[in-house]
Amino acid sequence: MKQIHLPIPSSLVLMLREFWRRIYEQFTSPWTKLVFLASLTLVFTRREFSFSLSINWDGLFTTSERTVFSDPSSTGQPEGALNAGAGEDVAARLANYVAPKKAWTAKQLKQLAYVDTYKNIALEQMATHGIPASITLAQGLLESGTGSSTLATKNKNHFGIKCFSKQCRKGHCSNHSDDHHKDFFRIFDSPEESFRAHSEVLRKDRYQPLFDLPITDYKAWSHGLSKAGYATDPRYGEKLIRTIEDLELWRYDEL
């Protein structure tokens, strides 16, 4: 049987040739090569950066365990910040602490450096007042902008603690908003002093129902603080929970 070859329209041939020419020019253009090389560079750089963060953080945390967790006399706080009994209790708790191992982002590393600085005072307050250390640390991170807010750097106030006294001595508080007295915030001699003042705030009547909750139930504590009006942000409880889970701060509550 004789095969019949249908002729291909010349217009279709020209269109296909033009289409192929444009694709070839696109892939061989200098801009395409530049974009491709930049993409490859970005991929390999990000992998290398992530790997470096993981290695560096493991080393950083190992140093912390060696100096703070193993040495009862080294608490990470200024001399006299913890009394002898509280210092021994904190050291004993940290001796059983298992540090999380994973690759951290640059933001998380900054937050964990803050946690490493103030974890001892948070554990002291947990032992003394029954406030979960994860809650104290998460609130400190959020309220102080990881220790970098104006209130934290100038007033040593890491929890946004206000001053409601109308007859306070000089240097007791300062204004950071307008002339309304409710916008005056406490000034502390040290961040650790503000951590202790934060515990005193939570011991007030409006927060008393929180102390009926298990100390390891950080979710109920977070939502309870939000419901009691610690902050005006309606998502405050969710932000506390996310911070605790991202940094695995719940581990401190189980010590």
C-alpha positions, -999 to +999 in steps of 0.1 A: +000+000+000+014+033-010+019+059+018+005+093+014+027+122+027+007+153+035+026+185+028+034+207+059+022+242+054+051+266+049+035+290+074+037+263+101+073+256+093+082+292+096+064+295+129+082+265+144+116+278+132+109+312+147+097+296+180+129+275+182+151+305+174+136+326+202+140+297+227+176+293+216+183+330+219+167+331+253+188+302+268+220+315+253+216+351+263+241+366+288+212+375+312+199+340+313+234+327+321+238+353+348+205+344+365+214+307+364+248+313+380+233+336+406+207+309+415+233+282+418+254+305+440+224+313+462+215+276+467+250+266+476+256+296+498+224+291+518+233+254+524+268+264+535+253+291+558+228+267+574+256+242+580+278+268+596+251+279+619+245+244+630+282+238+638+287+271+655+256+268+677+266+233+688+299+247+699+283+277+716+259+255+735+286+230+745+306+259+760+276+270+780+270+235+793+307+233+803+308+266+821+274+272+835+257+238+838+286+219+853+300+246+876+276+254+905+295+287+912+289+300+877+253+311+873+256+335+844+244+363+867+262+392+883+277+385+917+251+385+944+222+382+919+212+348+933+213+338+970+232+306+979+202+284+982+186+295+949+220+293+931+224+257+943+189+248+932+194+263+898+227+245+893+211+212+903+183+217+878+206+227+849+228+197+856+199+175+843+192+198+813+194+183+778+200+210+752+181+207+719+202+199+689+191+214+656+201+240+630+190+274+643+183+305+623+202+338+629+172+352+647+169+321+669+206+323+678+201+358+690+171+348+710+189+318+725+218+340+735+192+361+755+178+329+770+213+317+780+219+350+798+187+350+818+178+313+822+192+312+857+171+340+871+140+325+853+146+292+870+151+310+903+117+326+899+101+293+890+115+277+921+105+306+943+071+317+929+060+288+907+061+307+875+071+285+845+106+295+834+094+292+798+068+319+804+092+342+821+118+339+793+092+341+764+077+372+780+111+388+784+120+381+748+087+396+735+085+425+758+121+436+754+126+429+718+152+403+727+168+428+751+172+455+724+142+478+730+147+513+744+129+504+776+152+474+781+184+492+773+177+525+791+154+514+820+167+478+823+130+470+821+125+438+802+087+433+808+071+467+801+064+471+838+046+504+844+047+528+873+013+538+888+027+557+918+019+594+917+046+602+943+076+582+933+112+593+940+135+606+913+149+579+891+121+555+899+104+557+865+105+575+832+081+585+804+083+569+770+051+580+753+032+611+763+024+630+795-002+606+807+010+591+840+001+555+829+028+558+803+055+560+829+077+529+831+098+516+860+135+520+860+156+491+874+192+489+884+196+456+864+177+434+841+176+407+869+158+432+891+131+436+865+128+398+863+120+397+901+096+426+897+078+407+869+072+378+894+057+403+919+034+415+892+022+380+884+016+373+921-012+400+921-048+389+924-057+393+887-032+365+878-039+342+908-059+317+888-028+309+867-011+293+898-038+266+898-024+254+864+003+228+861+037+245+859+044+225+826+012+237+809+027+267+791-002+269+767-027+275+794-004+299+811+001+319+779-037+321+771-043+329+808-019+359+807-036+372+776-071+367+791-060+385+823-049+415+802-011+414+805-009+429+770-034+446+747-023+424+717-052+399+712-026+374+698-003+377+728-010+342+741-003+327+706+029+346+703+041+333+737+033+298+727+051+301+693+082+316+710+083+287+736+079+260+710+103+276+684+131+278+710+120+247+730+118+267+762+093+242+776+124+220+784+132+243+814+098+238+829+104+201+832+136+204+852 
